[in-house]
């Protein structure tokens, strides 16, 4: 207002433009004297909406950078906090992955050793102990059973 009283953000532009007031932007005071209100026409209402829009755009233009900086700081703090929470979980995941890789490698080598032993035993039984006619169904069922068991 003209006497220096602050106006609420919720004050409508129509109410504000009923009397003279001071507009303070960046510590610079501007005296505003609105024209006398004769009659509210549709054209005047459109002008009021344009003024509202202009004031809103000015406010956004003047305060947007501060808001963005404040929001960036908040988001960076939240990101740092989340990274701190995530670090122990990533370390645990790395330990679990190392353990799983080691176990998988051991199982592959054990499987290779067992398959080699089975192949060697069946070859020995086929060519040195029994004939192929006796060992053919035995090798079929042993290999088929092994494939089913380990699959």
C-alpha positions in Angstrom: 0.0 0.0 0.0 1.0 3.6 -0.2 1.8 3.7 3.6 4.3 0.8 3.3 2.0 -2.0 4.5 2.9 -5.4 2.9 0.3 -7.1 0.8 -0.5 -10.8 1.0 0.3 -13.0 -2.0 -3.4 -14.1 -2.0 -4.6 -10.5 -2.6 -6.4 -10.2 -5.9 -5.2 -7.8 -8.5 -8.6 -6.1 -8.6 -8.3 -5.3 -4.9 -4.7 -4.1 -5.2 -5.5 -1.8 -8.1 -8.4 0.0 -6.2 -5.9 2.3 -4.5 -2.4 3.7 -5.0 0.4 1.5 -3.8 4.2 1.2 -3.8 5.8 -1.7 -5.7 9.2 -2.7 -4.4 11.5 -4.6 -6.8 15.1 -5.3 -5.7 14.9 -2.6 -3.0 13.7 0.0 -5.5 10.3 1.5 -4.7 7.9 2.4 -7.5 4.7 4.4 -6.9 1.8 2.9 -8.8 -1.3 5.0 -9.4 -4.0 2.8 -11.1 -6.6 4.6 -13.2 -10.0 5.3 -11.8 -12.3 2.3 -12.1 -15.4 3.2 -14.1 -17.1 0.0 -15.1 -15.8 -3.6 -15.4 -16.2 -4.5 -19.0 -15.1 -7.7 -20.7 -12.2 -5.8 -22.3 -11.2 -4.5 -18.9 -11.4 -8.0 -17.4 -9.1 -9.2 -20.2 -6.6 -6.4 -19.5 -6.7 -7.4 -15.8 -5.9 -11.0 -16.8 -3.0 -9.7 -18.9 -1.7 -7.7 -16.0 -2.0 -10.7 -13.7 -0.1 -12.8 -16.2 2.6 -10.1 -16.6 3.1 -9.8 -12.8 3.4 -13.5 -12.5 6.0 -13.7 -15.3 7.9 -10.9 -13.7 7.9 -12.7 -10.4 9.1 -15.9 -12.0 11.8 -14.1 -13.9 13.1 -12.3 -10.8 13.0 -15.3 -8.4 13.5 -18.3 -10.7 17.3 -18.4 -10.3 17.1 -18.4 -6.5 14.6 -21.2 -6.6 16.7 -23.2 -9.0 19.8 -22.8 -6.9 18.0 -23.8 -3.7 16.4 -26.8 -5.4 19.8 -27.9 -6.8 21.4 -27.7 -3.4 18.5 -29.8 -1.9 18.8 -32.4 -4.7 22.6 -32.6 -4.3 22.3 -33.1 -0.6 19.7 -35.8 -1.2 21.9 -37.4 -3.8 24.9 -37.5 -1.4 22.7 -39.0 1.3 21.4 -41.7 -1.1 25.0 -42.5 -2.3 26.0 -42.9 1.3 23.2 -45.4 1.8 24.0 -47.2 -1.4 27.7 -47.7 -0.8 27.4 -50.5 1.8 24.9 -52.3 -0.4 27.2 -52.1 -3.4 30.1 -53.5 -1.3 27.8 -56.3 -0.2 26.8 -57.0 -3.8 30.5 -57.1 -4.9 31.3 -59.7 -2.1 28.3 -61.8 -3.1 29.3 -61.6 -6.8 32.8 -62.7 -6.1 31.6 -65.6 -4.0 29.1 -66.6 -6.7 31.8 -66.4 -9.4 34.2 -68.6 -7.3 31.5 -71.2 -6.6 30.5 -71.3 -10.3 34.1 -71.8 -11.4 34.6 -74.6 -8.8 31.4 -76.3 -10.0 32.4 -76.1 -13.6 35.8 -77.7 -12.9 34.3 -80.4 -10.7 31.7 -81.1 -13.5 34.5 -81.4 -16.1 36.5 -83.8 -13.8 33.4 -86.0 -13.3 32.6 -86.1 -17.0 36.2 -86.9 -17.8 36.2 -89.7 -15.2 32.9 -91.1 -16.5 34.1 -91.0 -20.1 37.3 -92.7 -19.2 35.6 -95.4 -17.1 33.1 -96.2 -19.9 35.9 -96.3 -22.5 37.9 -98.7 -20.2 34.9 -100.9 -19.7 34.0 -100.9 -23.4 37.5 -101.6 -24.9 39.3 -103.6 -22.2 36.7 -105.3 -20.0 33.5 -105.9 -22.0 32.6 -105.6 -25.6 30.6 -102.8 -27.3 27.5 -104.9 -27.5 27.3 -105.2 -23.8 28.3 -101.6 -23.0 26.2 -99.7 -25.5 22.9 -99.8 -23.5 24.9 -99.2 -20.3 26.6 -96.1 -21.7 23.3 -94.8 -23.1 21.5 -95.0 -19.8 24.4 -93.7 -17.7 24.9 -90.7 -20.0 21.1 -90.0 -20.3 20.7 -90.3 -16.5 23.6 -88.0 -15.9 22.3 -85.4 -18.3 18.9 -85.5 -16.6 20.4 -85.4 -13.1 22.7 -82.5 -13.7 20.2 -80.5 -15.8 
